[in-house]
């Protein structure tokens, strides 16, 4: 079934899995609104063969609260894509099925690069955010989210961090309300052949410049999990809002963008919601196409 041949009426019968971004898509103030929770619960009750999988930039430790709120925590045959596609879990016992991380030499090169700019730097592990020179706003955000985080001293040893107990997957540059500034950094990174050839670099939530190994993104993770579960692309749906959701939407059969999405996502989505994330866009998609 090509994109032009999609029959909206058939989505309810054909869809086997829904991939959903978290921030600015599923949650409001770090919690899943009741309307979205009720829609997901109704979907799973009416059609238990449809899986609902979050696909987020968060590590699992920060996604746990959300997974619990939609009643998928610690359950077999239920899954989560974290770290913008760098890790895939089975929710039962937080079993890691897939894990990709930056080469160690890139951590040092990117850290040195990032220190030249007015950004805080996140080393994102499986369990913790390790934050270098965080802003007060970023600390408050992590506290509000009840995230596991550690503030790195100015003279921290990067080699010790990379060899520690927490596996560090990737690096993120952050600055609040600075999309244009982060985009300028992205362009500078992409001018360096070694970075452009080996890294996927994208902006999320308007305040983070995320850096993954080339070929590690939500889209690749979606494809990997579908192959693992023997689910065809045409049996999948995705819901997102930002640049880091573009690859996910490209790799599902039916892509949805919440009302306030970036134009880059709206252009490739099959459906643009009438509601924004804080008005129940996920509920809208589920009720319109799957119930």
C-alpha positions in Angstrom: 0.0 0.0 0.0 1.7 3.3 -1.1 1.3 6.5 0.7 -1.3 7.7 -1.8 -3.3 4.6 -1.5 -3.8 4.8 2.3 -7.4 4.2 3.2 -8.1 5.9 6.6 -11.0 3.5 7.2 -8.7 0.5 7.1 -6.2 1.8 9.7 -8.1 0.4 12.6 -7.9 -3.1 11.1 -4.4 -2.9 9.7 -2.4 -1.1 12.4 -0.3 -3.3 14.7 1.9 -0.8 16.5 1.7 2.9 17.3 5.0 4.8 17.9 4.5 8.0 19.9 6.9 10.7 20.9 6.8 11.9 24.5 7.7 15.6 25.0 5.4 18.1 23.2 3.4 15.1 21.9 2.1 12.7 24.6 2.8 14.6 27.9 1.9 17.9 29.4 4.0 19.1 32.4 5.7 15.7 32.5 2.5 13.8 32.9 0.2 12.0 30.5 -3.1 13.9 30.4 -6.2 11.9 31.5 -7.7 12.2 28.0 -4.6 10.5 26.4 -4.4 7.8 29.1 -8.1 7.0 28.7 -7.7 6.8 24.9 -4.6 4.5 25.1 -6.4 2.3 27.7 -9.5 2.0 25.5 -7.4 1.2 22.5 -5.6 -1.6 24.3 -8.8 -3.0 25.6 -10.7 -2.9 22.3 -7.7 -4.1 20.3 -5.0 -5.7 22.4 -3.1 -6.7 19.3 -2.1 -3.0 18.7 1.0 -2.1 20.7 1.6 1.4 21.9 5.4 2.2 22.0 6.9 5.5 23.2 9.8 6.8 21.1 11.6 9.4 23.1 14.9 11.2 23.6 14.7 10.5 27.3 16.7 7.7 28.9 14.5 4.9 30.4 15.0 6.2 33.9 13.1 9.4 32.9 10.6 7.6 30.7 9.5 5.1 33.5 7.0 7.5 35.0 5.3 8.0 31.6 5.3 4.2 30.9 3.7 3.6 34.3 1.0 6.2 33.6 -0.1 4.4 30.4 0.0 1.0 32.3 2.8 -0.6 30.3 5.5 -0.7 32.9 7.4 -3.9 33.6 5.2 -5.9 31.1 6.3 -8.6 28.8 6.0 -8.0 25.0 5.7 -4.2 25.6 8.5 -2.0 24.4 10.1 1.5 24.6 12.5 3.3 22.3 14.7 5.7 24.3 17.7 7.9 23.7 16.3 9.1 20.4 16.7 5.6 19.0 20.0 4.6 20.7 18.3 2.1 23.0 15.3 -0.2 22.7 13.9 -2.0 25.8 11.4 -4.6 26.5 9.6 -3.0 29.5 9.7 -6.2 31.6 12.8 -5.9 33.8 14.1 -3.1 31.5 15.6 -5.6 29.2 17.9 -4.0 26.7 17.3 -5.4 23.2 19.3 -2.9 21.2 22.0 -0.4 22.2 24.2 1.9 20.1 26.6 4.5 21.4 29.1 7.0 20.1 32.7 6.0 19.6 34.7 7.1 22.6 36.9 9.4 20.6 33.9 11.3 19.4 32.9 12.1 23.0 36.2 14.0 23.5 36.1 15.8 20.2 32.5 16.8 20.6 33.0 17.9 24.2 35.9 20.1 23.1 33.8 21.5 20.3 30.8 22.2 22.6 32.9 24.1 25.2 33.4 26.8 22.6 29.7 27.7 22.7 27.2 29.1 25.2 25.6 25.7 25.9 25.4 23.2 28.7 26.4 19.7 27.8 24.6 16.5 28.6 26.3 13.1 28.6 23.2 10.8 28.4 23.6 7.5 30.0 21.2 4.6 30.4 20.5 5.7 33.9 21.6 9.3 34.4 22.0 12.6 32.8 25.5 13.8 33.5 25.4 17.6 33.1 28.4 19.9 32.4 27.7 23.5 33.4 23.9 23.2 33.7 21.8 26.3 33.8 19.5 26.9 36.7 16.5 26.3 34.4 17.9 23.0 33.3 18.4 21.9 36.9 14.9 22.9 37.8 13.6 21.0 34.8 15.4 17.8 35.9 14.1 18.3 39.4 10.6 18.7 38.2 10.8 15.6 36.1 12.4 13.7 39.0 15.2 12.7 36.6 18.3 11.0 37.7 21.1 13.5 37.1 24.6 14.3 38.2 26.3 17.6 37.8 29.9 17.3 36.5 32.6 19.4 38.1 34.6 21.7 35.8 37.6 19.4 36.1 35.8 16.1 35.7 37.7 13.2 34.0 35.9 12.2 30.8 37.7 8.9 30.5 36.5 7.9 34.0 32.9 8.9 33.1 33.0 6.8 29.9 34.4 3.8 31.8 32.0 4.1 34.7 29.0 2.0 35.6 26.5 4.1 33.7 26.8 3.4 30.0 27.0 6.7 28.2 25.1 6.5 24.9 25.4 10.0 23.4 26.0 13.7 23.9 23.6 16.6 23.7 24.2 20.4 23.6 21.5 22.4 25.3 20.3 26.0 25.5 16.8 27.2 26.4 14.6 29.0 23.8 17.5 29.1 21.3 16.4 27.2 18.3 18.3 29.5 15.9 21.5 29.4 18.0 21.4 25.6 18.1 20.8 25.5 14.4 23.9 27.6 13.8 25.9 25.1 15.9 24.4 22.2 14.0 25.6 23.9 10.7 29.1 24.3 12.1 29.2 20.7 13.2 28.1 19.6 9.7 30.9 21.6 8.1 33.4 19.2 9.7 33.6 16.2 7.4 34.4 13.7 10.2 31.3 14.8 12.1 29.0 15.1 9.1 30.0 11.6 7.8 29.7 9.8 11.2 27.0 11.5 13.2 23.3 12.2 13.1 22.7 15.7 14.4 19.2 17.1 15.1 17.3 19.6 17.3 14.6 18.5 19.7 12.1 20.5 21.8 13.7 23.7 20.5 16.4 23.5 23.3 18.5 20.5 22.6 21.0 19.7 19.9 21.2 15.9 20.0 24.1 14.0 18.6 24.0 10.2 17.8 26.1 7.9 15.7 25.2 8.0 12.0 22.2 5.7 11.4 21.0 5.9 15.0 17.7 7.7 15.2 14.1 7.0 16.0 13.5 5.9 12.4 16.2 3.2 12.5 14.9 2.0 15.9 11.3 1.8 14.6 12.5 -0.3 11.7 14.6 -2.5 14.0 11.7 -3.2 16.4 9.3 -3.9 13.5 11.7 -6.4 12.1 12.1 -7.9 15.5 8.3 -8.3 15.9 7.7 -9.2 12.2 5.5 -6.2 11.7 5.3 -4.6 8.2 5.8 -0.9 7.8 2.3 -0.5 6.5 1.0 -1.8 9.8 2.6 1.0 11.8 1.6 4.5 12.8 3.7 7.3 14.3 2.8 10.5 16.2 5.4 13.3 16.8 6.1 17.0 16.8 9.8 17.8 16.2 12.8 17.4 13.9 14.0 14.3 15.8 10.7 12.6 14.9 11.2 13.1 11.1 13.0 9.8 10.7 10.3 8.0 12.7 7.5 9.4 10.6 9.4 8.5 7.4 9.6 4.9 8.6 6.0 4.3 9.6 3.0 3.5 7.3 0.9 6.5 8.6 2.5 9.5 10.2 0.7 12.1 12.3 2.0 15.5 13.4 0.4 17.4 16.4 -0.9 20.8 15.5 2.1 22.7 16.8 4.7 20.5 15.0 7.7 21.8 13.2 7.1 22.4 9.5 9.7 19.7 8.6 7.4 17.2 10.2 4.2 18.5 8.9 5.5 18.3 5.3 6.0 14.5 5.5 3.0 13.6 7.7 -0.2 12.0 6.3 -2.3 13.8 9.0 -1.9 17.0 10.9 -3.9 17.1 14.1 -6.5 19.7 14.8 -5.3 19.7 18.4 -1.9 20.5 19.9 -0.1 18.2 22.4 -1.6 20.0 25.4 -5.1 19.7 24.0 -5.2 15.9 23.5 -3.6 15.3 20.1 -2.8 11.7 20.9 -6.4 11.1 21.9 -7.5 12.7 18.6 -5.4 10.3 16.5 -6.5 7.2 18.4 -10.2 8.1 18.4 -10.2 9.2 14.7 -8.3 6.3 13.2 -8.1 3.4 15.7 -11.3 3.2 17.6 
